């Protein structure tokens, strides 16, 4: 063996002797008691008994203190609730200055410039959104606090304005500024502008102006620059391009439902789903592919019939082609009619608002989105429990029931209610 190996062996023996000097030896046990040393619990106990503890205290310690579960979440929640309210005066000033600069600019503003002005309003709306429905606002001053506010001279000290009132006032200013920007005569409304406007009003909880802006999307005069002047050109409000996109309409309706604004919800349904632009857009969107399939169908059936006629020798080929073509077209028409009827009469998606008896299937299919929107409104304003449907009352519910009845629909039809069929 080499000299290094001999030195390593001696050092290893010295280490073992030192460890055996500090670690007490345990006698070997026979029988079931000896099995405990090989179990996990026995190994932990044996290792715990063999750990060498120094006689002198350590000069430093590295220990990790584990916090109880849920402390981080509670801290984050408390931080969110106690988050300071932004400078409301500064937000209002920035929004109003942006509005004034935008409206004072002459000519037809570019679409990007309009989006930049609306994004300023959106940033301000997002800043005060967490504080609009806070429950930790200071309550209004009571009679006792008013008496205590009297100074020594008997004059009443003016109490500071309530924080929630200042936030609501700032939200109103932001909402009005966005409305003035969108409804400006020289602004050309686009789907991007409408979507950004809906986001602003949804964050502020003020969807009352959304139906008005949606109606302007199709009826607003188009500004055209003619020399140094601006000429306004009328547009056809019944064109298919004047329809509101279904996703944007659903988003606006959700904002009205969240704000519990029944007038805004009904107005969104009227401007988005009841006009001829929506019908034309739906026909173009849903009937394009079926039309491409239906148009060549007679030619395909005639080609198959002419080939089938040559396989029969007892009848004239021309007569056989006509008979086969008539039977083939009858089969196609009958089968497709059954499919259309099944598609138009399905009622699984209806919850509270159903069609009144006598409404044609064609009209049901064309107005299905309108019925679904009214169904969403009824579910939002009524009771959540199914066994309480039909017990609602109040002026708003009575008006909603009458409005749905005038549209050829029934709210809470007794035949379809739980336990009544």
N, C-alpha and C positions, 0 to 999 in steps of 0.2 A: 504494500500500500504506500501511497505517496505521503509526504509530510503533511500536505493540506488535508488529506482525508483523515489522517490520524488526529490532527487538531480539531477537525469538525466532529469526530466521534467523541473526543474527550469533552468538548463544549456541550454536546447533546446530553452526555451522561451527567454533567454538572447541573444542567437545567432540570433534568428529571429529578435529581436528588433534592434540588431546592423546592420544586413543586411538591414532592412527596413530604417535605418537611412542613409545608404550610397546609396541605390538604389532608384531612384525616382520612385514613383508610377505612372502608366499610367491609365488614365480614361478608362472606359469601353465604347466601341463604338458599336452602333447598325447598322444594315443594312449591305450592301456589303462591307463597309470599315472594318468591324470587321472580315470578313473572311480572310483578309490578314494576321492576326496574327497567324492563324492556318496553313497557307501554309509554305512550306520549306523556301522560301525567307523571309517571315515575321518572322519565328522563328530565322533565322540567324540574321536579323536586330535587333530583340528584344534582343537576347543574346549579340550581339555586344554592344548594348547600356547599358546593365546591367553589363558589365565587370568592375570591380573596378580597377582603376589604382592608384598605390601609388604616393604620392606627391614627395618622394625622389627617385632619380635614384638608380637602382640596382647595387650592387657591382660586379656582374658577369652576364653573359648571355650565354644561351645555344641555339644556332641557327644553323640550317643546311642550308648551301648555296647550292642550286641545280645548277649544271653545265648545260649548254645548251646541248641539244641532239646532239649526233655525236661527242662530244669533245673527248670521250674515244676512239672511233674508229680512229679519226684523230691522236690522240697521239700514238696509237698502230702502225698505218701505218708509222708515222714519225720515231718511234723508230726502226721499221724494216728496213726502208730505210737508216737510219743513223747508223745502226749497224756496228760496227768496223770490218774491214776485218781481219780474223785470220792471225797469223804469217805464211806467205807463205813459208819462208825459213825452218821453223821448220817442217811444213807439208811435204815438199819435202824430208827433211832429214830422217824423220821417215819412210816414204814410201820406200825410196831407201834402207835404212838399213834393213827393213823387207824383201825386195826383195833379197838383197845380202845374208842375212842369210839363206833364204829359198833355193836359188839356190846353195849355197855352201854346203848344207847338202848332204851327200852321201846317196845312196840307194833310195828306193822307198818311198816317203813321204806318210804318212797316209792321208786319206781324211779329217779328222778334222784339221790337220796341214795346208792343203791347204786352207780350209775354213777360218781359223784364219788369214792367210796372206791376203786373199782377203777381209776379213772384215776390216782389217786395211786400205786398199785402199778405201773401201766403206765409212768408217768414214771420211777420208780426202776429198772424193768427196762430201759427204753431207755437209761438213763444207764450201766449196767454191761454192756450187751450188747456193745459193741466190745471189752471187756476179758475176756470169758469164754473166748475161744479164742485169746488172744494167745500167740505163741511166744517172746516176749522176756522171759518171766518168769524170775526168778532160780531156778536149779536148787536142789534140796535140798542141804543141807550134806553134804560128803563126810567121810571119816575124817580126812583131813589138816586140813580146816578145823575139825573138832571138837577135834583136839589143839591147834591154834593158839589156840582160844578159851579154853583154860585160863589162868587168871590166875596171878599169882605165888604165891598161897596154895594153889594146887592145886585150887581149887574151880572147877567148870565154870560158865561164863557161859551163861545161858539164851539160845539163839539167838532172834532175832525170828521171829514167825510168817510163814510164806511168804505172799507177796502173792496168789498164785493161790488158796490155801486160804481166805484172807479173802474173796475175791470169790465163791468158790463157797458159802461160808457165808452171805454176804449174799443171794445168789440163792436159796438154800433158804429163808431167812426171808421173802423177798418172795413166793415161791411158796406157802408155807404160809399166809401172811396172806391172799392172794387166795383160797385154797381155803376157809379158815374163813369168809370173808365170803360166798362164794357158797353154801356148804352150810349157812348159818345157817337155823334152822327158820322164822324169820319172813320170809325173803327169797322173793319171788315171781320165779322164773326166767323170763326173757324172751329172745327171740333176740338182742337187743342186748347183754344181760349175757353170754350165751354167747360171742358174737363177741369181746367185750372180754376175756373170760377166756382164750379161745384165743390171742389176741394176746399176752397176758402170758406164758403158758406157752411159747409159741413163741419169744419173745424170750429167755427164760431157758433154753431147751433142756430143759425138764422137762415133757413131755407125758403123763407116766404117770397123772395124775389126770383127764385129759380124758374118758376113757370113763366114769368114775364120775359126773362132772358131767352128761354127756349122758344117762346112765340116770336121773338124778334129774329131768331136765327133763320126763319123762313120768310118773314114778311118785311124785314128791314130793307130799306133802299140801299142799293149798292153805290158807294161813292166812286166816281170816275173823274180823273183829272182832265180838264179841258182847257188847255192854255194855262193861264194863271189862276183860273177859278176851279172850283170843285162842283161837278154836276152829279146829281143823285138819280140813279136809274132804278126804276121799279123792277121787282122780281116777281116771278110767279110763285105764290105761296103753296101751290098744289103740286109742284114738281117733286120727283122722288129724292132729289138731292137735299131737299129741305127737311127730311126726316131726321130725327134724333137717333143716334146709334143705340141699340138695345142695352149694351153694357153701361153706357152713360146714363140712360134713363133709369135702369135698375139702381145705379149708384145714387142718383138724385132722390129716388123714392126711399131708399134706405136712410138717407140723411133726414128726410122729412119725417119718417117714422121714428127715428131716434130722437128727434126734437119734439115729438108729439104735436106736430102742426098738421091738423086734419085738412085745413084749407089748402096748404101747400101740397099735400099728398094728392088731393083730388085734382088740383091744378096741373100737377105733373102728369097724372094719368090722362087728362084731357089734351094736353099739348103733345104728348109723346105717342099715344096709342089710338086716338080716335080720329085723327085726320087722314085725309087721302094720301099724303106723302108716305105715311107708315104702311098703308095698304099696298101702294105701288112698290115700295122697297121690299116688302115681304114677298110679293109675287115674283119680283126679279131675283130675290135671294133664294127662295125655296122652290120655285117652279122652273128654273133654268135647266137643271139636270134632268128632271122628269120629262121636260119638253123635248130634250135631245134624245131621250129614249123612246118617247111616244111617236114622234114624227116618222122615223124610219120603220116603225112596226108594221104598217100595212104593206109596205113593199117587201119586207122580209116574209110575211105570211103569204103573199102572192107568189113569191119565188118558191117557197116550200110547197105550195099547192100545185104549181105547174110541174114540179118534179114528181110529186106524188101521183099526178094524173097519168103519167106514162107507165105506171106499174099496174094499171088496171086495164084489161082488154075488153070488157063487156060494155063499157060506157064510153061515149065519145070523150076524148081528152079535153075539149073545150068545156063541155058540160061538167065533167069531173073537176076541172080546175075551179069553176065557179062555185060548185057545191062545197068543195074543200076550203076554198077561201072564205065563204060565208060561215062555215062551222068554226074555222080557226079564229076569225074576228069575233064571233059570238063568245067563244071561250075566253079570249083575251079581255073583252069588255066586261064580261060577267065576273071574272076573277079580280080584275082591277077595281071594279065597283065595290065588291065585298071588302077589299083592302081599304078603300077610301072611307067606306061607312064605318068600319072598325076603328080607323084612325080618328074619325070625327066624333064618334060616340063614346070614346074612352072617358071615364070619369074618375080614374084612380088619383089624379092630381088635384081634384077638387076637395076642399076641406069644409068651408063654410058658405062660399058663394057658388051657386050652381045656376045652370041655365033654366029659364022658365019654359014650361011646355009650349010647343008651337014654334020655337025659334028654328029656322032652317039650318041644316047641317053646314051649308056653305058659309053662312054668317057666323056660326059657332067657330069654325076653323079660322076665319079671318079675324075674329075678335078674341081669340084665346088669350093673348097677352094682356088685353085689357081686363079680362075676367081674373087672370092670375094676379094682376096688380091690386085689384079690389079685394081679392081674397087675402092677400098679404096685409092690406090695411085693416080688414075686419079682424084678422087674427091678432094684430098688434093692439087694437083698441078694445077687444073683448077679453073675456076671461080665458086664462090658459087651460083650465080644467075642462075636459070635454063634457063632463056631466053637468057643467054649469052653463053650457051654451044655450042661449035663448033667454037668460035671466038678466041680460044687460039692460040698462036704462040710461036716461039722461038726454039732453038736447042733441049732443053730438051724435050719439048712437041712433037716435030717431032720424036725424037728417041723413046719416049714412044709409040707413035702411031704405028711406024713401028714394035717395039717389040711385041706389042699386036696383030698386024696383023699376025706376024709369028707364034703366038701361036694358031691360029684358032679362034680368037676373033675379034670383031669389036669395035672400040672406037667411040662413038657417032654415032650409026647407025641412018640414016636419018629417016627410017620408024618409029622409036620409040622416036624421039625427040618431044619436046613439040610444038604443032601447026603444025606438019608435017604429022600426020597420019589422 
